[in-house]
């Protein structure tokens, strides 16, 4: 597998959501419901590219999707609708303390009073996560953050926290590639979905 960078084309619509790995069972005689969380949630993206009259970009789109060979190769993607946090966190923050595998909270060393907002995207120790609740760093610059998806591996003290365009690896969700419809002097917008690979 080869991993390519997202080309940065304009999008008309973008979705990035967490797909939980759960199973639901309903009792056969009563409406009692049980949900089992099997862990291993991951990101799923949907991208709608804008139509274009640029024949060079149209050809580049065809080549890029052909290069992916369906799900055979990967590409890196960040949250195109929110490339940086809305909170005031800045600089080069790091983890303050280790984080256990499957945990969903961590402490980040930053500057006193710095904030993250619910929905902010962070890259922590190489994993793309979304902040679940607003938080403010205390007087010592310690910022306790709740996030999802849960930590897939244990993270070490001092691990880097990426603020600008944190990415994850994705593959196309489907085996047939992405067709690029062409009309005379015009290429229609295309829609496709991708699923995180880790």
KEDRENMI-737479 format. One record per residue: residue number from 1; residue in one letter; y, z, x of N, C-alpha, C, CB in turn. Coordinates in Angstrom, 2 decimals, decimal comma, padded with zeros to 5 digits, always signed. Glycine has a CB too. Example, Ala and Ser with C-alpha at 12.3 -4.5 7.8 and 13.67 -1.06 7.14 Angstrom:
2
NODE   resi   resn   n_north      n_up    n_east   ca_north     ca_up   ca_east   c_north      c_up    c_east   cb_north     cb_up   cb_east
NODE      1      A   -005,69   +007,80   +013,19    -004,50   +007,80   +012,30   -003,30   +007,80   +013,20    -004,47   +009,05   +011,31
NODE      2      S   -002,25   +007,08   +012,85    -001,06   +007,14   +013,67   +000,03   +007,87   +012,90    -000,60   +005,72   +014,08
// end
This chain:
198
NODE   resi   resn   n_north      n_up    n_east   ca_north     ca_up   ca_east   c_north      c_up    c_east   cb_north     cb_up   cb_east
NODE      1      X   -001,20   +000,00   +000,83    +000,00   +000,00   +000,00   +001,25   +000,00   +000,87    +000,01   +001,21   -000,94
NODE      2      X   +002,21   -000,79   +000,45    +003,53   -000,80   +001,08   +004,52   -000,25   +000,08    +003,93   -002,24   +001,54
NODE      3      X   +005,53   +000,47   +000,55    +006,55   +001,04   -000,32   +007,88   +000,35   -000,04    +006,68   +002,59   -000,12
NODE      4      X   +008,49   -000,19   -001,10    +009,76   -000,90   -001,00   +010,88   -000,09   -001,64    +009,66   -002,29   -001,65
NODE      5      X   +012,11   -000,37   -001,24    +013,27   +000,30   -001,81   +013,69   -000,40   -003,10    +014,45   +000,33   -000,80
NODE      6      X   +014,23   +000,35   -004,05    +014,80   -000,24   -005,26   +015,98   -001,11   -004,85    +015,24   +000,87   -006,28
NODE      7      X   +016,06   -002,35   -005,34    +017,10   -003,28   -004,88   +018,52   -002,97   -005,36    +016,75   -004,66   -005,31
NODE      8      X   +018,69   -002,11   -006,30    +020,03   -001,74   -006,75   +020,62   -002,66   -007,80    +020,93   -001,70   -005,59
NODE      9      X   +019,79   -003,40   -008,54    +020,30   -004,27   -009,59   +020,92   -003,46   -010,72    +019,18   -005,17   -010,12
NODE     10      X   +021,86   -004,09   -011,44    +022,49   -003,44   -012,59   +021,47   -003,29   -013,72    +023,73   -004,25   -013,07
NODE     11      X   +021,54   -002,15   -014,39    +020,61   -001,90   -015,49   +021,39   -001,71   -016,79    +019,72   -000,67   -015,20
NODE     12      X   +020,77   -002,15   -017,89    +021,36   -001,95   -019,21   +020,90   -000,64   -019,81    +021,01   -003,12   -020,14
NODE     13      X   +019,72   -000,19   -019,40    +019,16   +001,05   -019,93   +018,23   +001,64   -018,88    +018,40   +000,80   -021,28
NODE     14      X   +018,26   +002,97   -018,80    +017,39   +003,65   -017,84   +016,89   +004,95   -018,45    +018,14   +003,92   -016,52
NODE     15      X   +015,61   +005,21   -018,31    +015,01   +006,47   -018,75   +014,20   +007,04   -017,60    +014,12   +006,28   -020,02
NODE     16      X   +014,25   +008,35   -017,44    +013,41   +009,04   -016,47   +012,96   +010,33   -017,13    +014,16   +009,30   -015,11
NODE     17      X   +011,67   +010,44   -017,38    +011,16   +011,62   -018,08   +009,90   +012,12   -017,42    +010,90   +011,31   -019,57
NODE     18      X   +009,61   +013,38   -017,67    +008,39   +013,99   -017,15   +007,29   +013,79   -018,17    +008,60   +015,50   -016,84
NODE     19      X   +006,15   +013,30   -017,70    +004,98   +013,14   -018,55   +004,07   +014,34   -018,29    +004,23   +011,76   -018,28
NODE     20      X   +003,90   +015,23   -019,28    +003,02   +016,37   -019,06   +001,56   +015,96   -019,05    +003,25   +017,44   -020,13
NODE     21      X   +000,75   +016,74   -018,37    -000,69   +016,50   -018,32   -001,37   +017,59   -019,17    -001,24   +016,50   -016,83
NODE     22      X   -001,38   +017,38   -020,48    -001,89   +018,39   -021,41   -002,95   +017,78   -022,33    -000,75   +018,99   -022,25
NODE     23      X   -003,74   +018,65   -022,93    -004,71   +018,26   -023,95   -004,51   +019,19   -025,14    -006,19   +018,33   -023,41
NODE     24      X   -004,52   +018,63   -026,34    -004,30   +019,39   -027,56   -005,55   +019,35   -028,43    -003,08   +018,85   -028,34
NODE     25      X   -005,94   +020,51   -028,93    -007,11   +020,62   -029,79   -006,71   +021,32   -031,09    -008,26   +021,38   -029,08
NODE     26      X   -007,11   +020,77   -032,22    -006,86   +021,37   -033,53   -008,20   +021,80   -034,09    -006,13   +020,38   -034,50
NODE     27      X   -008,27   +023,04   -034,58    -009,51   +023,58   -035,13   -010,03   +022,73   -036,28    -009,31   +025,01   -035,58
NODE     28      X   -011,36   +022,57   -036,38    -011,93   +021,73   -037,45   -011,83   +022,35   -038,83    -013,36   +021,44   -037,14
NODE     29      X   -011,70   +023,69   -038,91    -011,68   +024,36   -040,22   -010,35   +025,00   -040,55    -012,76   +025,39   -040,27
NODE     30      X   -009,55   +025,28   -039,54    -008,22   +025,85   -039,76   -007,23   +025,01   -038,96    -008,15   +027,36   -039,33
NODE     31      X   -005,94   +025,12   -039,29    -004,95   +024,34   -038,53   -004,57   +024,98   -037,19    -003,71   +024,14   -039,36
NODE     32      X   -005,39   +025,90   -036,70    -005,08   +026,52   -035,41   -005,06   +025,45   -034,33    -006,11   +027,63   -035,07
NODE     33      X   -004,06   +025,52   -033,47    -003,87   +024,52   -032,42   -003,88   +025,20   -031,06    -002,55   +023,75   -032,62
NODE     34      X   -004,55   +024,57   -030,12    -004,58   +025,07   -028,76   -004,15   +023,93   -027,83    -006,00   +025,60   -028,38
NODE     35      X   -003,27   +024,25   -026,90    -002,81   +023,27   -025,91   -003,21   +023,76   -024,53    -001,27   +023,03   -026,00
NODE     36      X   -003,86   +022,91   -023,77    -004,25   +023,25   -022,41   -003,38   +022,45   -021,45    -005,78   +022,96   -022,16
NODE     37      X   -002,70   +023,17   -020,57    -001,86   +022,54   -019,55   -002,71   +022,34   -018,31    -000,58   +023,41   -019,22
NODE     38      X   -003,00   +021,09   -017,96    -003,86   +020,77   -016,83   -003,09   +020,57   -015,52    -004,65   +019,54   -017,14
NODE     39      X   -001,80   +020,85   -015,55    -000,94   +020,71   -014,37   -000,82   +019,23   -014,00    -001,50   +021,53   -013,18
NODE     40      X   -000,15   +018,94   -012,93    -000,06   +017,57   -012,44   +000,87   +016,67   -013,24    -001,41   +016,97   -012,44
NODE     41      X   +001,93   +017,24   -013,85    +002,89   +016,38   -014,55   +003,58   +015,46   -013,55    +003,94   +017,23   -015,32
NODE     42      X   +004,06   +014,31   -014,02    +004,72   +013,36   -013,13   +005,78   +012,58   -013,87    +003,69   +012,40   -012,51
NODE     43      X   +006,60   +011,86   -013,10    +007,72   +011,10   -013,64   +007,26   +009,76   -014,20    +008,79   +010,89   -012,57
NODE     44      X   +007,92   +009,34   -015,27    +007,74   +007,99   -015,82   +009,14   +007,42   -016,04    +006,89   +008,00   -017,17
NODE     45      X   +009,34   +006,18   -015,63    +010,66   +005,54   -015,75   +010,55   +004,28   -016,59    +011,23   +005,20   -014,36
NODE     46      X   +011,63   +003,98   -017,30    +011,76   +002,70   -017,99   +013,10   +002,12   -017,56    +011,66   +002,85   -019,56
NODE     47      X   +013,07   +000,86   -017,18    +014,28   +000,19   -016,71   +014,44   -001,12   -017,46    +014,24   -000,06   -015,17
NODE     48      X   +015,64   -001,34   -018,00    +016,00   -002,61   -018,62   +017,07   -003,25   -017,75    +016,51   -002,41   -020,10
NODE     49      X   +016,74   -004,35   -017,11    +017,72   -005,06   -016,29   +018,65   -005,90   -017,16    +017,01   -005,96   -015,25
NODE     50      X   +019,90   -006,02   -016,75    +020,86   -006,82   -017,51   +020,56   -008,30   -017,32    +022,31   -006,49   -017,07
NODE     51      X   +020,85   -009,13   -018,32    +020,73   -010,58   -018,13   +021,69   -011,04   -017,03    +021,03   -011,34   -019,46
NODE     52      X   +021,38   -012,17   -016,42    +022,25   -012,65   -015,35   +022,32   -014,18   -015,36    +021,75   -012,14   -013,98
NODE     53      X   +023,46   -014,69   -014,91    +023,60   -016,13   -014,70   +023,51   -016,48   -013,21    +024,95   -016,62   -015,28
NODE     54      X   +023,25   -015,47   -012,39    +023,17   -015,64   -010,94   +021,76   -016,12   -010,57    +023,52   -014,31   -010,19
NODE     55      X   +021,64   -017,37   -010,19    +020,32   -017,93   -009,87   +019,71   -017,29   -008,62    +020,42   -019,44   -009,67
NODE     56      X   +020,56   -016,84   -007,69    +020,05   -016,18   -006,49   +019,42   -014,84   -006,85    +021,17   -015,98   -005,45
NODE     57      X   +020,09   -014,06   -007,72    +019,52   -012,78   -008,14   +018,25   -012,99   -008,96    +020,54   -011,98   -008,94
NODE     58      X   +018,25   -014,00   -009,81    +017,05   -014,30   -010,60   +015,85   -014,56   -009,71    +017,30   -015,50   -011,52
NODE     59      X   +016,04   -015,39   -008,69    +014,96   -015,68   -007,75   +014,55   -014,43   -006,99    +015,37   -016,78   -006,78
NODE     60      X   +015,54   -013,60   -006,62    +015,23   -012,35   -005,90   +014,42   -011,40   -006,78    +016,53   -011,67   -005,44
NODE     61      X   +014,75   -011,36   -008,07    +013,96   -010,52   -009,00   +012,51   -010,99   -009,05    +014,59   -010,53   -010,42
NODE     62      X   +012,33   -012,31   -009,19    +010,97   -012,85   -009,23   +010,20   -012,48   -007,95    +011,00   -014,39   -009,40
NODE     63      X   +010,84   -012,66   -006,82    +010,19   -012,37   -005,54   +009,86   -010,90   -005,40    +011,06   -012,82   -004,39
NODE     64      X   +010,80   -010,02   -005,80    +010,58   -008,59   -005,64   +009,41   -008,09   -006,49    +011,85   -007,82   -006,00
NODE     65      X   +009,38   -008,53   -007,75    +008,27   -008,09   -008,61   +006,94   -008,70   -008,16    +008,55   -008,46   -010,07
NODE     66      X   +006,95   -009,96   -007,69    +005,73   -010,55   -007,17   +005,24   -009,80   -005,93    +005,95   -012,04   -006,83
NODE     67      X   +006,18   -009,34   -005,13    +005,84   -008,60   -003,91   +005,13   -007,28   -004,24    +007,11   -008,33   -003,10
NODE     68      X   +005,47   -006,68   -005,39    +004,82   -005,43   -005,79   +003,35   -005,64   -006,16    +005,56   -004,80   -006,96
NODE     69      X   +003,00   -006,87   -006,57    +001,62   -007,21   -006,94   +001,09   -006,24   -008,00    +000,69   -007,18   -005,70
NODE     70      X   +001,83   -006,15   -009,12    +001,44   -005,19   -010,16   +001,54   -003,79   -009,60    +000,00   -005,48   -010,68
NODE     71      X   +000,51   -002,97   -009,75    +000,56   -001,61   -009,23   +000,07   -001,47   -007,79    -000,25   -000,71   -010,10
NODE     72      X   -000,18   -002,59   -007,09    -000,76   -002,52   -005,74   +000,20   -001,93   -004,72    -001,19   -003,90   -005,29
NODE     73      X   +001,51   -002,22   -004,85    +002,51   -001,67   -003,93   +003,46   -000,77   -004,69    +003,28   -002,80   -003,21
NODE     74      X   +004,16   +000,08   -003,96    +005,04   +001,09   -004,55   +006,50   +000,76   -004,29    +004,70   +002,47   -004,00
NODE     75      X   +007,37   +001,46   -005,02    +008,80   +001,39   -004,71   +009,42   +002,76   -004,93    +009,51   +000,32   -005,59
NODE     76      X   +010,48   +003,04   -004,15    +011,19   +004,30   -004,29   +012,29   +004,12   -005,33    +011,79   +004,77   -002,93
NODE     77      X   +012,47   +005,17   -006,14    +013,45   +005,11   -007,21   +014,09   +006,48   -007,38    +012,80   +004,65   -008,53
NODE     78      X   +015,39   +006,49   -007,64    +016,11   +007,72   -007,97   +016,60   +007,60   -009,41    +017,31   +007,98   -006,98
NODE     79      X   +017,18   +008,66   -009,93    +017,70   +008,64   -011,29   +018,96   +007,76   -011,30    +018,02   +010,10   -011,80
NODE     80      X   +018,82   +006,54   -011,76    +019,92   +005,57   -011,71   +021,11   +005,99   -012,55    +019,44   +004,21   -012,16
NODE     81      X   +020,88   +006,81   -013,56    +021,99   +007,24   -014,43   +022,69   +008,49   -013,90    +021,48   +007,50   -015,84
NODE     82      X   +022,09   +009,16   -012,90    +022,70   +010,36   -012,34   +022,31   +010,49   -010,86    +022,28   +011,62   -013,13
NODE     83      X   +022,97   +009,74   -010,00    +022,57   +009,71   -008,58   +022,94   +010,96   -007,79    +023,19   +008,54   -007,93
NODE     84      X   +023,80   +011,82   -008,33    +024,21   +013,04   -007,64   +024,33   +014,18   -008,65    +025,56   +012,83   -006,88
NODE     85      X   +024,20   +015,43   -008,20    +024,31   +016,56   -009,13   +025,68   +016,64   -009,80    +024,03   +017,86   -008,39
NODE     86      X   +025,68   +017,16   -011,01    +026,94   +017,40   -011,73   +027,52   +018,77   -011,37    +026,72   +017,31   -013,24
NODE     87      X   +026,67   +019,64   -010,82    +027,16   +020,93   -010,34   +027,97   +020,74   -009,07    +026,00   +021,90   -010,09
NODE     88      X   +028,44   +021,86   -008,50    +029,32   +021,80   -007,32   +028,56   +021,91   -006,01    +030,35   +022,89   -007,40
NODE     89      X   +027,25   +022,04   -006,05    +026,47   +022,16   -004,82   +026,75   +020,96   -003,92    +024,93   +022,28   -005,13
NODE     90      X   +026,87   +021,22   -002,62    +027,21   +020,14   -001,67   +026,69   +020,50   -000,30    +028,75   +019,90   -001,62
NODE     91      X   +026,95   +019,61   +000,66    +026,53   +019,86   +002,03   +025,06   +019,57   +002,23    +026,82   +021,27   +002,41
NODE     92      X   +024,42   +020,40   +003,05    +023,00   +020,22   +003,39   +022,24   +021,52   +003,11    +022,84   +019,80   +004,89
NODE     93      X   +022,07   +021,86   +001,83    +021,39   +023,12   +001,51   +019,91   +023,07   +001,90    +021,53   +023,43   +000,02
NODE     94      X   +019,32   +024,26   +002,04    +017,90   +024,38   +002,37   +017,28   +025,48   +001,52    +017,72   +024,70   +003,88
NODE     95      X   +015,96   +025,51   +001,51    +015,27   +026,57   +000,79   +015,44   +027,88   +001,54    +013,76   +026,24   +000,61
NODE     96      X   +015,66   +028,95   +000,79    +015,70   +030,29   +001,36   +014,43   +030,99   +000,93    +016,99   +031,08   +000,90
NODE     97      X   +013,42   +030,94   +001,77    +012,12   +031,51   +001,44   +011,13   +030,43   +001,05    +012,25   +032,53   +000,31
NODE     98      X   +009,87   +030,77   +001,20    +008,80   +029,83   +000,85   +008,63   +029,77   -000,66    +007,48   +030,23   +001,53
NODE     99      X   +008,06   +028,65   -001,12    +007,78   +028,44   -002,55   +006,29   +028,14   -002,67    +008,66   +027,27   -003,16
NODE    100      X   +005,61   +028,89   -003,54    +004,17   +028,71   -003,72   +003,88   +027,44   -004,49    +003,56   +029,92   -004,44
NODE    101      X   +002,73   +026,84   -004,20    +002,26   +025,69   -004,98   +002,22   +026,07   -006,45    +000,87   +025,20   -004,48
NODE    102      X   +002,69   +025,17   -007,31    +002,74   +025,30   -008,78   +003,87   +026,19   -009,28    +001,44   +025,83   -009,28
NODE    103      X   +004,71   +026,70   -008,39    +005,87   +027,48   -008,83   +006,90   +026,54   -009,45    +006,50   +028,27   -007,65
NODE    104      X   +007,76   +027,09   -010,31    +008,83   +026,27   -010,89   +010,21   +026,91   -010,71    +008,56   +026,03   -012,37
NODE    105      X   +010,31   +027,83   -009,74    +011,61   +028,38   -009,35   +011,67   +028,45   -007,83    +011,85   +029,79   -009,99
NODE    106      X   +012,87   +028,36   -007,32    +013,07   +028,49   -005,88   +014,46   +029,05   -005,64    +012,89   +027,12   -005,15
NODE    107      X   +014,69   +029,50   -004,42    +016,01   +029,99   -004,02   +016,54   +029,05   -002,94    +015,95   +031,48   -003,51
NODE    108      X   +017,75   +028,54   -003,18    +018,38   +027,61   -002,25   +019,54   +028,32   -001,55    +018,88   +026,33   -003,00
NODE    109      X   +019,62   +028,15   -000,24    +020,73   +028,69   +000,55   +021,87   +027,67   +000,54    +020,29   +029,01   +002,02
NODE    110      X   +023,00   +028,08   -000,02    +024,17   +027,21   -000,10   +025,41   +028,07   +000,16    +024,26   +026,48   -001,48
NODE    111      X   +026,50   +027,78   -000,48    +027,73   +028,54   -000,34   +027,96   +029,35   -001,61    +028,93   +027,61   -000,06
NODE    112      X   +028,51   +030,55   -001,47    +028,78   +031,41   -002,62   +029,57   +030,66   -003,69    +029,55   +032,67   -002,19
NODE    113      X   +029,14   +030,80   -004,93    +029,85   +030,19   -006,06   +029,45   +028,77   -006,37    +031,29   +030,23   -005,79
NODE    114      X   +028,67   +028,13   -005,50    +028,22   +026,75   -005,77   +027,27   +026,76   -006,96    +027,53   +026,13   -004,52
NODE    115      X   +027,25   +025,64   -007,70    +026,46   +025,60   -008,94   +025,55   +024,38   -009,00    +027,39   +025,60   -010,15
NODE    116      X   +024,52   +024,50   -009,83    +023,76   +023,36   -010,31   +023,82   +023,40   -011,83    +022,27   +023,38   -009,77
NODE    117      X   +023,69   +022,23   -012,44    +023,74   +022,13   -013,89   +022,38   +021,67   -014,40    +024,86   +021,15   -014,35
NODE    118      X   +022,05   +022,09   -015,61    +020,82   +021,62   -016,24   +020,82   +020,10   -016,24    +020,67   +022,19   -017,69
NODE    119      X   +019,74   +019,51   -015,77    +019,64   +018,05   -015,69   +019,92   +017,48   -014,32    +020,57   +017,44   -016,66
NODE    120      X   +020,49   +018,28   -013,41    +020,73   +017,79   -012,05   +019,41   +017,43   -011,39    +021,48   +018,86   -011,21
NODE    121      X   +019,42   +016,37   -010,60    +018,24   +015,92   -009,87   +018,37   +016,35   -008,41    +018,07   +014,38   -009,98
NODE    122      X   +017,29   +016,96   -007,90    +017,24   +017,39   -006,51   +015,96   +016,88   -005,87    +017,33   +018,93   -006,40
NODE    123      X   +016,01   +016,67   -004,58    +014,80   +016,41   -003,81   +014,53   +017,65   -002,98    +014,94   +015,14   -002,91
NODE    124      X   +013,42   +018,32   -003,26    +013,10   +019,55   -002,53   +011,81   +019,32   -001,76    +012,97   +020,77   -003,50
NODE    125      X   +011,90   +019,43   -000,45    +010,74   +019,22   +000,42   +010,06   +017,89   +000,10    +009,74   +020,37   +000,27
NODE    126      X   +010,86   +016,88   -000,25    +010,34   +015,55   -000,52   +009,88   +015,31   -001,95    +009,23   +015,29   +000,37
NODE    127      X   +009,99   +016,29   -002,84    +009,57   +016,11   -004,23   +010,80   +016,01   -005,13    +008,66   +017,28   -004,69
NODE    128      X   +010,80   +015,03   -006,03    +011,90   +014,86   -006,97   +011,72   +015,84   -008,13    +011,96   +013,40   -007,49
NODE    129      X   +012,76   +016,66   -008,38    +012,71   +017,64   -009,47   +014,00   +017,58   -010,28    +012,48   +019,07   -008,92
NODE    130      X   +013,91   +018,08   -011,51    +015,08   +018,19   -012,39   +015,35   +019,68   -012,64    +014,85   +017,43   -013,75
NODE    131      X   +016,61   +020,07   -012,52    +017,02   +021,45   -012,78   +016,94   +021,71   -014,28    +018,47   +021,71   -012,24
NODE    132      X   +016,39   +022,86   -014,64    +016,16   +023,19   -016,05   +017,28   +024,00   -016,69    +014,88   +023,93   -016,19
NODE    133      X   +018,08   +024,72   -015,89    +019,14   +025,57   -016,45   +020,29   +025,68   -015,45    +018,59   +026,99   -016,79
NODE    134      X   +021,49   +025,87   -015,97    +022,66   +026,08   -015,11   +022,42   +027,32   -014,24    +023,96   +026,26   -015,97
NODE    135      X   +022,92   +027,29   -013,01    +022,80   +028,44   -012,11   +023,98   +028,43   -011,14    +021,45   +028,41   -011,34
NODE    136      X   +024,35   +029,64   -010,70    +025,47   +029,81   -009,77   +025,01   +030,66   -008,60    +026,68   +030,46   -010,47
NODE    137      X   +025,37   +030,27   -007,39    +025,00   +031,01   -006,19   +025,72   +032,35   -006,16    +025,31   +030,20   -004,92
NODE    138      X   +025,01   +033,39   -005,70    +025,60   +034,72   -005,60   +026,54   +034,79   -004,40    +024,50   +035,80   -005,50
NODE    139      X   +027,06   +035,99   -004,13    +028,02   +036,18   -003,03   +027,46   +035,84   -001,67    +028,49   +037,59   -003,02
NODE    140      X   +026,13   +035,89   -001,52    +025,51   +035,54   -000,25   +025,11   +034,08   -000,17    +024,30   +036,40   -000,02
NODE    141      X   +025,45   +033,31   -001,21    +025,13   +031,88   -001,21   +023,70   +031,57   -001,63    +025,37   +031,31   +000,14
NODE    142      X   +023,03   +032,54   -002,26    +021,66   +032,31   -002,73   +021,70   +031,83   -004,18    +020,80   +033,60   -002,61
NODE    143      X   +021,08   +030,68   -004,40    +021,10   +030,01   -005,70   +019,67   +029,92   -006,22    +021,75   +028,60   -005,59
NODE    144      X   +019,36   +030,64   -007,30    +018,02   +030,62   -007,88   +017,95   +029,48   -008,90    +017,67   +031,99   -008,55
NODE    145      X   +017,02   +028,56   -008,67    +016,94   +027,33   -009,47   +015,58   +027,24   -010,17    +017,18   +026,07   -008,58
NODE    146      X   +015,61   +026,98   -011,48    +014,40   +026,66   -012,23   +014,31   +025,14   -012,30    +014,41   +027,32   -013,68
NODE    147      X   +013,10   +024,60   -012,07    +012,96   +023,15   -012,00   +011,63   +022,70   -012,58    +013,09   +022,67   -010,55
NODE    148      X   +011,51   +021,42   -012,83    +010,27   +020,74   -013,21   +010,30   +019,36   -012,57    +010,11   +020,64   -014,79
NODE    149      X   +009,20   +018,75   -012,26    +007,83   +019,23   -012,27   +007,64   +020,36   -011,27    +006,86   +018,09   -011,97
NODE    150      X   +006,57   +021,14   -011,48    +006,27   +022,26   -010,60   +005,97   +021,77   -009,18    +005,08   +023,05   -011,14
NODE    151      X   +006,13   +022,68   -008,23    +005,87   +022,35   -006,82   +004,42   +021,91   -006,66    +006,18   +023,57   -005,90
NODE    152      X   +004,23   +020,72   -006,13    +002,87   +020,17   -006,01   +002,13   +020,72   -004,80    +002,92   +018,65   -005,92
NODE    153      X   +002,88   +021,12   -003,80    +002,31   +021,78   -002,63   +003,23   +022,96   -002,31    +002,18   +020,79   -001,39
NODE    154      X   +002,78   +023,86   -001,44    +003,64   +024,95   -001,02   +004,79   +024,40   -000,17    +002,82   +026,02   -000,22
NODE    155      X   +005,99   +024,91   -000,41    +007,17   +024,49   +000,35   +007,55   +025,60   +001,31    +008,36   +024,15   -000,59
NODE    156      X   +007,87   +025,24   +002,53    +008,20   +026,23   +003,54   +009,66   +026,65   +003,52    +007,87   +025,70   +004,89
NODE    157      X   +009,92   +027,84   +004,03    +011,28   +028,34   +004,19   +012,07   +027,34   +005,05    +011,29   +029,76   +004,83
NODE    158      X   +013,28   +027,03   +004,62    +014,14   +026,12   +005,37   +013,94   +024,66   +005,06    +013,92   +026,33   +006,81
NODE    159      X   +013,04   +024,34   +004,10    +012,83   +022,94   +003,72   +014,13   +022,33   +003,20    +011,70   +022,82   +002,66
NODE    160      X   +014,33   +021,07   +003,49    +015,56   +020,38   +003,11   +015,65   +020,17   +001,60    +015,66   +019,03   +003,82
NODE    161      X   +016,87   +020,23   +001,08    +017,16   +019,93   -000,32   +018,09   +018,71   -000,32    +017,83   +021,16   -001,07
NODE    162      X   +017,61   +017,61   -000,92    +018,39   +016,38   -000,97   +019,22   +016,34   -002,24    +017,48   +015,14   -000,89
NODE    163      X   +020,50   +016,04   -002,10    +021,41   +016,02   -003,25   +021,73   +014,59   -003,70    +022,70   +016,74   -002,91
NODE    164      X   +021,93   +013,69   -002,77    +022,36   +012,32   -003,11   +021,14   +011,41   -003,26    +023,31   +011,76   -002,02
NODE    165      X   +020,96   +010,88   -004,43    +019,91   +009,92   -004,74   +018,53   +010,35   -004,25    +020,26   +008,59   -004,13
NODE    166      X   +018,07   +011,55   -004,63    +016,70   +011,94   -004,27   +015,71   +011,01   -004,96    +016,43   +013,41   -004,64
NODE    167      X   +014,66   +010,62   -004,25    +013,75   +009,60   -004,76   +012,33   +010,12   -004,92    +013,75   +008,39   -003,84
NODE    168      X   +011,55   +009,33   -005,65    +010,10   +009,50   -005,74   +009,49   +008,12   -005,63    +009,68   +010,22   -007,09
NODE    169      X   +008,21   +008,06   -005,34    +007,50   +006,78   -005,26   +006,91   +006,43   -006,62    +006,37   +006,85   -004,19
NODE    170      X   +007,08   +005,17   -007,00    +006,61   +004,69   -008,30   +005,77   +003,43   -008,13    +007,79   +004,41   -009,25
NODE    171      X   +004,89   +003,20   -009,11    +004,19   +001,92   -009,21   +004,42   +001,39   -010,61    +002,66   +002,07   -008,90
NODE    172      X   +004,31   +000,07   -010,76    +004,45   -000,52   -012,09   +003,36   +000,00   -013,00    +004,41   -002,05   -012,01
NODE    173      X   +003,72   +000,30   -014,24    +002,76   +000,77   -015,23   +002,17   -000,44   -015,94    +003,42   +001,76   -016,26
NODE    174      X   +001,15   -001,00   -015,39    +000,53   -002,22   -015,91   +000,05   -003,06   -014,76    +001,51   -003,01   -016,79
NODE    175      X   -000,83   -003,98   -015,04    -001,44   -004,75   -013,96   -000,95   -006,19   -013,87    -002,92   -004,75   -014,12
NODE    176      X   -000,13   -006,62   -014,82    +000,24   -008,04   -014,89   +001,57   -008,38   -014,23    +000,29   -008,47   -016,31
NODE    177      X   +002,22   -007,42   -013,60    +003,52   -007,70   -013,01   +004,61   -007,74   -014,06    +003,49   -009,01   -012,25
NODE    178      X   +005,77   -008,27   -013,69    +006,94   -008,33   -014,58   +007,42   -009,77   -014,63    +008,08   -007,37   -014,10
NODE    179      X   +007,28   -010,44   -015,77    +007,79   -011,81   -015,88   +009,31   -011,82   -015,96    +007,18   -012,52   -017,12
NODE    180      X   +009,92   -012,84   -015,37    +011,38   -013,02   -015,40   +011,67   -014,28   -016,21    +011,99   -013,12   -013,94
NODE    181      X   +012,01   -014,14   -017,50    +012,24   -015,32   -018,33   +013,51   -016,07   -017,90    +012,35   -014,93   -019,81
NODE    182      X   +013,39   -017,37   -017,74    +014,54   -018,21   -017,36   +014,87   -019,18   -018,48    +014,24   -018,99   -016,05
NODE    183      X   +016,17   -019,32   -018,69    +016,71   -020,35   -019,57   +017,66   -021,19   -018,71    +017,44   -019,74   -020,84
NODE    184      X   +018,07   -022,36   -019,15    +018,99   -023,15   -018,32   +020,27   -022,36   -017,98    +019,37   -024,46   -019,04
NODE    185      X   +020,48   -022,10   -016,72    +021,67   -021,40   -016,26   +021,71   -019,92   -016,59    +022,87   -022,04   -016,83
NODE    186      X   +020,57   -019,35   -016,97    +020,59   -017,98   -017,48   +019,22   -017,35   -017,30    +021,02   -017,94   -018,97
NODE    187      X   +019,19   -016,09   -016,92    +017,94   -015,33   -016,86   +018,06   -014,14   -017,79    +017,62   -014,86   -015,40
NODE    188      X   +017,13   -014,04   -018,71    +017,16   -012,96   -019,69   +016,93   -011,62   -019,00    +016,10   -013,20   -020,79
NODE    189      X   +017,40   -010,55   -019,62    +017,10   -009,22   -019,11   +015,63   -008,92   -019,27    +017,95   -008,16   -019,83
NODE    190      X   +015,09   -008,10   -018,40    +013,69   -007,74   -018,49   +013,55   -006,22   -018,58    +012,90   -008,29   -017,27
NODE    191      X   +012,46   -005,78   -019,19    +012,17   -004,36   -019,31   +010,82   -004,09   -018,67    +012,19   -003,89   -020,79
NODE    192      X   +010,73   -002,96   -017,98    +009,44   -002,58   -017,41   +009,37   -001,08   -017,27    +009,21   -003,26   -016,04
NODE    193      X   +008,17   -000,56   -017,16    +007,95   +000,86   -016,96   +007,25   +001,08   -015,64    +007,15   +001,47   -018,12
NODE    194      X   +007,46   +002,25   -015,08    +006,84   +002,63   -013,80   +006,42   +004,09   -013,89    +007,80   +002,39   -012,60
NODE    195      X   +005,38   +004,43   -013,16    +004,85   +005,79   -013,15   +004,84   +006,31   -011,72    +003,43   +005,84   -013,77
NODE    196      X   +005,17   +007,59   -011,57    +005,23   +008,20   -010,24   +003,84   +008,25   -009,60    +005,83   +009,61   -010,31
NODE    197      X   +003,81   +008,03   -008,31    +002,59   +008,13   -007,51   +002,83   +009,18   -006,43    +002,19   +006,74   -006,88
NODE    198      X   +001,89   +010,11   -006,31    +002,03   +011,12   -005,25   +000,67   +011,48   -004,70    +002,74   +012,39   -005,78
// end
